[in-house]
């Protein structure tokens, strides 16, 4: 477990941690195909065993929001390989077989092979 996660979890009760985890799973569930639809705030609150108003209150707290953001970032990190795969599909030519110039540009910039660099040379003669 990372140090950042330990610090964030230390600021929350176990029930708040569970609420944050369920909240993030619910938000990502629709994207990842888990049941295909999101639960309502009431359904989440019932699953956690709290009032819906408590869940809304927790969502507005800085520590809770920071933990939710941390968990969301971890999910996004886990999707990086999928993004790279999609990028390579575009480079190789998607459904139409034509490589995407934008995808090639992104690939080369990502690896520092293409940069926006301007070189200005002073061509004035020096007066001595």
C-alpha positions as CSV (number, residue, x, y, z in Angstrom):
1,X,0.0,0.0,0.0
2,X,1.4,3.4,-0.9
3,X,2.2,6.0,1.6
4,X,-0.2,8.5,0.1
5,X,-3.1,5.9,0.4
6,X,-2.2,5.3,4.1
7,X,-2.2,9.0,4.9
8,X,-5.6,9.5,3.1
9,X,-7.2,6.5,4.8
10,X,-5.9,7.5,8.2
11,X,-8.1,10.6,7.9
12,X,-11.3,8.6,7.3
13,X,-13.4,6.1,9.2
14,X,-13.6,2.6,7.8
15,X,-17.2,3.4,6.8
16,X,-16.1,6.5,4.9
17,X,-13.3,4.5,3.2
18,X,-15.9,1.9,2.1
19,X,-18.2,4.7,0.9
20,X,-15.5,6.2,-1.2
21,X,-14.5,2.8,-2.7
22,X,-18.2,2.1,-3.6
23,X,-18.6,5.5,-5.0
24,X,-15.6,5.2,-7.3
25,X,-16.6,1.6,-8.3
26,X,-20.1,3.0,-9.1
27,X,-18.7,5.8,-11.2
28,X,-16.3,3.5,-13.1
29,X,-18.7,0.6,-13.3
30,X,-20.7,2.0,-16.1
31,X,-17.5,2.5,-18.2
32,X,-16.0,-0.9,-17.4
33,X,-19.3,-2.7,-18.1
34,X,-20.1,-3.8,-14.6
35,X,-23.9,-4.2,-14.8
36,X,-24.0,-1.3,-17.2
37,X,-25.8,1.2,-15.0
38,X,-24.9,3.3,-12.0
39,X,-26.6,3.0,-8.6
40,X,-28.4,6.0,-7.1
41,X,-27.0,7.8,-4.1
42,X,-29.8,6.3,-2.1
43,X,-28.8,2.8,-3.2
44,X,-25.2,3.5,-2.3
45,X,-26.1,4.9,1.1
46,X,-28.3,1.8,1.8
47,X,-25.4,-0.5,0.9
48,X,-23.1,1.4,3.2
49,X,-25.7,1.6,6.0
50,X,-25.9,5.4,6.2
51,X,-28.4,8.1,5.4
52,X,-28.3,9.6,1.9
53,X,-27.7,13.0,3.4
54,X,-24.6,11.7,5.2
55,X,-23.2,10.5,1.9
56,X,-23.7,13.9,0.4
57,X,-22.1,15.5,3.5
58,X,-19.1,13.2,3.2
59,X,-18.7,14.0,-0.5
60,X,-18.3,17.6,0.3
61,X,-15.5,17.0,2.8
62,X,-12.0,17.6,1.6
63,X,-10.4,14.4,3.0
64,X,-13.2,12.2,1.5
65,X,-12.9,14.0,-1.9
66,X,-9.1,13.5,-1.8
67,X,-9.5,9.8,-1.2
68,X,-12.1,9.5,-4.0
69,X,-9.7,11.3,-6.3
70,X,-6.8,9.1,-5.3
71,X,-8.9,5.9,-6.1
72,X,-10.0,7.4,-9.4
73,X,-6.4,8.1,-10.3
74,X,-5.4,4.5,-9.6
75,X,-8.2,3.3,-11.9
76,X,-7.0,5.7,-14.6
77,X,-3.4,4.5,-14.2
78,X,-4.7,1.0,-14.8
79,X,-6.2,2.0,-18.1
80,X,-2.9,3.4,-19.5
81,X,-2.1,0.1,-21.4
82,X,-5.5,0.2,-23.0
83,X,-4.9,3.8,-24.2
84,X,-1.5,2.7,-25.7
85,X,-3.3,-0.1,-27.5
86,X,-5.8,2.3,-28.9
87,X,-3.1,4.7,-30.0
88,X,-1.3,1.9,-31.8
89,X,-4.5,0.8,-33.6
90,X,-4.9,4.4,-34.8
91,X,-1.3,4.5,-36.0
92,X,-1.6,1.3,-37.9
93,X,-4.8,2.5,-39.5
94,X,-8.2,2.1,-37.9
95,X,-11.2,0.7,-39.6
96,X,-10.5,2.6,-42.8
97,X,-6.9,1.4,-43.0
98,X,-5.4,4.9,-43.1
99,X,-3.0,5.8,-40.3
100,X,-4.0,8.7,-38.1
101,X,-1.6,11.6,-38.5
102,X,-2.7,13.0,-35.1
103,X,-1.9,9.6,-33.5
104,X,1.5,9.6,-35.1
105,X,2.1,13.1,-33.9
106,X,1.1,12.1,-30.3
107,X,3.4,9.0,-30.4
108,X,6.4,11.0,-31.6
109,X,5.8,13.8,-29.0
110,X,5.3,11.2,-26.2
111,X,8.8,9.8,-26.9
112,X,10.5,13.2,-27.5
113,X,11.1,12.5,-31.2
114,X,9.0,15.5,-32.3
115,X,9.2,18.8,-30.5
116,X,8.1,22.4,-31.1
117,X,11.4,24.1,-31.1
118,X,12.3,27.4,-32.6
119,X,15.9,28.3,-33.3
120,X,16.6,32.0,-33.8
121,X,20.0,32.9,-35.4
122,X,21.4,36.4,-35.3
123,X,22.5,37.0,-38.9
124,X,23.5,40.7,-38.3
125,X,27.1,41.6,-38.9
126,X,29.0,42.6,-35.9
127,X,30.2,46.2,-36.1
128,X,33.8,46.6,-34.8
